[in-house]
Amino acid sequence: MESIIFSSSIKIDLRGFLSRQKYSRLGLIMDSNTFRDCYPLILDGLPDHDYYVFEAGEVNKNLTTCTKIWQWMTDLGLDRKALIINLGGGVTGDMGGFCASTYKRGISFINVPTTLLSQVDASVGGKLGIDFNGYKNHIGVFTEPLAVLISEEFLKTLPIEELRSGYAEVIKHGLIQHANYYSSLLIRGWENQDWKSIIEKSVSIKKEVVSKDPKEAGLRKILNFGHTIGHAFESFYLDTDRHLLHGEAIAIGMITEAYLSELKTGLSKDDVKLISDALIQIYGKFDFPEKDVKEIISLCSQDKKNEADRINFSLLSAIGKCEYNIPVALEEIAASITFYKSL
């Protein structure tokens, strides 16, 4: 399990961490937004280093960008003792970690997540990967970073919609594992959270699940609640002018999969309404034409949790309790999307 460091001064803590490591050369991977907004916050704490900057956006989390990163590593002559810092959100952590863990069969890397989404979710658990031909996270590996350094200082650099996007994963952690946590989130309202305590609580929930099932053989699948249909929506609109942020797509996924939870695992109708009302209040309603639905449903069949042609879901039996490997038929998925449209 990777070491997670909660930092109150990222510049000082990163400098201290690097001073304790042995490496031949240091490289940073970041996107254009992070280079502008977050790199200056740590620059004084960094020893000599090289960096690679790619254009921000999920649309660039692909093999083309990886090829450029591997070429950069090759041109620098990085050996297997080199160390990579992935400074950025989930896209940077996923892709930078994937490139590091495949370059020369793997060099060490650390994650410095700069978005709420990456701090509570993507940076923890060693899942790395890229999108491929429209399928989200289709190519990837499991590799643990050397460490994850988490600081709420970076949250001040985020646009409000990015902060709200990350909050969807916070809500999910409460729904799948901790009913009291979920209730406390609703009481405060999403803009008024104590982010430091929220991040620490969400990380502890995810870490506990991952430690019991690092390679997603069973229990870890509960972390995918909201993601089977949510990823399908995110993938379908990825290259369009209606592009959804990850949390916006997962909010749709959690509402539709709450409906499926009533159908398949006994979640009460009252809880479905409670979840739907709360998520629509935060994320609003996404309007989409009926003609898109068939292809969105077909994207669910590419989900990585599927086995033997069954579409497997992680669904709630109650708020705070999640079951996994629940087979769902295509017509049931269609019904869940119809339910969402009817709200």
Secondary structure, DSSP 4 states (H G I P E B T S, - for coil): --EEEE-SSHHHHHHHHHHT---S-EEEEEEHHHHHHTHHHHGGG--S-EEEEE--SGGG-SHHHHHHHHHHHHHHT--TT-EEEEEESHHHHHHHHHHHHHGGG--EEEEEE-SHHIIIIITSS-EEEEEETTEEEEEEEE---SEEEE-GGGGGGS-HHHHHHHHHHHHHHHHHH-HHHHHHHHHH-GGG--HHHHHHHHHHHHHHHHHH-TT-SSGGGGGGTTHHHHHHHHHHTTTSTTPPPHHHHHHHHHHHHHHHHHHHT---HHHHHHHHHHHHHHH------GGGHHHHHHHHTT-TT-BTTBEEEEEEEETTEEEEEEEE-HHHHHHHHHHHHH-
